[in-house]
Amino acid sequence: MKLNDIEAFELRAEAFRIMTGHMAPGKSASHYSQPASDEVREAAFKEWINKYGAVVHAMTVAAGRILVKDEA
């Protein structure tokens, strides 16, 4: 099974949030949190993807190969 674009985005976004505490660019932060500005999140995401992009890509591909969708 291959992940669709939304599933792959959600995996990357959640990994980014776990590792940095920031919501990924394109995601909305809760009104109850103190979210960083779009510029700060963009810069943090660029730095994160430059450093971990190859691993993030490999894990996304691996998840798509291992996870099975419930077709019911």
N, C-alpha and C positions, 0 to 999 in steps of 0.2 A: 504494500500500500504506500502510496506517496501522499505526503501531507499537502493539503491545498495551501494557497498563499496566506489565507487568514490564519490557519493553524500554525504554519511556520512563523508568522509574525507574532502570534500570541506566545509561542515558546521562547522566541528571542526576547520579547518584551518582559516576560516573567523572569527569565534568567538575568536580564539587566536590572530589574527591580530588586531581585534577591541580592545581587552582588553590589549594587550601588545605593539602594534606597530610593532611587529616582524612578518615576514613571517614564516609560520610553516615549520618545517623540511620537506624537500621533495618539497617545493615550490620555485620557482625562483623569486628573487627580481628584480625589475627594475634596469637597468644599470644607471638610473638617480638618484636613491636613494643611500643612504649610508647604505647598509645592514650590519647587524651584521654578524660575522663569524658563520660558521656552529656550532662550539662548543658552542658559546653563545646562539644561537637559540635552540640547543638541550637542554642545561641546563635550559633555560627559559621555554621550552615546558614541560620538566619533572616536574619542579616546579609547573607550571600552571595546568597540568593534575593531579598531586597529590592533589592539593588544590581544583580544580573544576571538577574533572573527573566524579563524580557521577551526578552532575548537567548537565554537557555536554552530558553525555550518555542519561539522561532522556529527555533532549530537543531534541536530535537526534531521539530518539524513538517517541516522541510526534510529531515531524515534519513529520516523515514517516507515522504516523497514520492520520494526518490532511491534508497534502498536497495531491492533486490529480493531477496525470500526465495527460496532454492532449494527448489522444490516437489517435488523428486525423492524 
